[in-house]
Amino acid sequence: QVQLIESGGGLVQEGGSLRLSCAATGRTFRILSMAWFRQAPGKEREFVAGFSWSGDWANYADSAKGRFTISRDSAENTVHLQMNNLKPEDTAVYYCEAVIMGSTTDYWGQGTQVTVSS
């Protein structure tokens, strides 16, 4: 089992920055990849950014490229999402997701709200 706890959301003005964090606990040695998704009101959950636990690859949604950076603090098994130049359309609940070796389901955190005012 892996537990994911997000933090770092909040209210920010357009053009501002926020850094989200996702702390992974439990059997972290079984993590294959982690990612950030988001869900705005009335919309489906969408992929934002993700990377392999080994660091072999990283992917970003087109909306995140050039503005968001996903990174990992190996010592603390924490994944960060640095978000710069935020726009009102970035307003959503952001979720951390982990793909686990040998598991048929993904693991999700509880979500953290990001609100960008214009």
C-alpha positions as CSV (number, residue, x, y, z in Angstrom):
1,Q,0.0,0.0,0.0
2,V,1.0,3.6,-0.7
3,Q,-0.5,6.7,0.8
4,L,-0.3,10.0,-0.9
5,I,-0.8,13.4,0.8
6,E,-0.9,16.6,-1.2
7,S,-0.2,20.1,0.1
8,G,0.6,23.5,-1.1
9,G,-2.6,24.6,-2.8
10,G,-4.2,28.0,-2.2
11,L,-5.4,31.3,-3.7
12,V,-3.0,33.2,-6.0
13,Q,-3.4,36.0,-8.5
14,E,-2.9,35.6,-12.2
15,G,0.8,35.4,-13.0
16,G,1.7,34.2,-9.6
17,S,3.3,30.9,-8.6
18,L,2.5,27.9,-6.3
19,R,4.4,24.8,-5.4
20,L,2.4,21.7,-4.8
21,S,3.8,18.8,-2.8
22,C,2.8,15.1,-2.6
23,A,4.3,13.0,0.1
24,A,4.3,9.3,-0.5
25,T,4.5,6.9,2.4
26,G,4.2,3.1,2.8
27,R,5.7,0.8,0.2
28,T,7.3,3.5,-1.9
29,F,9.8,1.1,-3.3
30,R,7.0,-0.3,-5.4
31,I,6.2,3.0,-7.1
32,L,6.8,3.0,-10.9
33,S,5.6,6.5,-11.7
34,M,3.9,9.5,-10.3
35,A,1.8,12.2,-11.8
36,W,-0.3,15.3,-11.1
37,F,-3.8,15.5,-12.5
38,R,-6.4,18.2,-12.0
39,Q,-10.2,18.6,-12.1
40,A,-12.0,21.8,-12.6
41,P,-15.7,22.2,-11.8
42,G,-17.9,20.5,-14.4
43,K,-14.9,19.0,-16.2
44,E,-13.2,15.7,-16.3
45,R,-10.0,15.0,-14.5
46,E,-7.0,15.7,-16.8
47,F,-3.3,14.9,-16.8
48,V,-0.9,17.7,-16.0
49,A,2.5,16.2,-15.6
50,G,4.2,12.9,-14.7
51,F,7.5,11.1,-14.5
52,S,9.0,7.7,-13.9
53,W,10.3,7.0,-10.4
54,S,13.6,6.1,-12.0
55,G,13.8,9.4,-13.7
56,D,13.9,7.9,-17.2
57,W,11.0,10.1,-18.6
58,A,8.8,13.0,-17.8
59,N,5.7,14.2,-19.6
60,Y,3.7,17.4,-19.5
61,A,0.3,18.4,-20.9
62,D,0.5,21.1,-23.5
63,S,-1.1,23.5,-21.0
64,A,1.7,22.9,-18.5
65,K,4.7,23.0,-20.8
66,G,7.0,25.9,-20.1
67,R,5.1,26.9,-16.9
68,F,5.0,23.8,-14.7
69,T,7.9,21.6,-13.5
70,I,7.6,18.3,-11.8
71,S,10.4,17.1,-9.6
72,R,11.2,14.6,-6.9
73,D,12.9,14.9,-3.5
74,S,14.3,11.3,-3.3
75,A,15.3,11.6,0.4
76,E,11.7,12.4,1.5
77,N,9.8,10.5,-1.2
78,T,8.0,13.7,-2.1
79,V,7.0,14.9,-5.6
80,H,6.6,18.6,-6.3
81,L,4.8,20.5,-8.9
82,Q,6.2,24.0,-9.4
83,M,3.6,26.1,-11.1
84,N,4.6,29.5,-12.5
85,N,2.7,32.1,-14.5
86,L,-0.6,30.8,-13.3
87,K,-3.8,31.5,-15.2
88,P,-7.4,31.5,-14.1
89,E,-7.9,28.4,-16.2
90,D,-5.5,26.6,-14.0
91,T,-8.1,26.7,-11.2
92,A,-8.9,23.2,-10.2
93,V,-8.4,20.5,-7.5
94,Y,-5.0,19.0,-8.1
95,Y,-4.5,15.3,-7.4
96,C,-1.3,13.3,-7.0
97,E,-1.4,9.8,-8.5
98,A,1.0,6.9,-8.2
99,V,1.3,3.7,-10.4
100,I,2.4,0.8,-8.2
101,M,4.3,-2.3,-9.3
102,G,2.0,-5.3,-9.2
103,S,-1.2,-3.3,-8.6
104,T,-4.2,-3.2,-11.0
105,T,-5.3,0.2,-9.6
106,D,-3.7,3.5,-9.3
107,Y,-3.3,5.3,-6.0
108,W,-4.6,8.8,-5.5
109,G,-4.3,11.6,-2.9
110,Q,-7.2,13.5,-1.5
111,G,-6.5,16.6,-3.7
112,T,-5.5,20.2,-3.0
113,Q,-7.4,23.2,-4.3
114,V,-5.7,25.8,-6.5
115,T,-7.6,29.0,-7.3
116,V,-6.2,31.6,-9.6
117,S,-7.9,35.0,-9.6
118,S,-7.8,37.4,-12.5
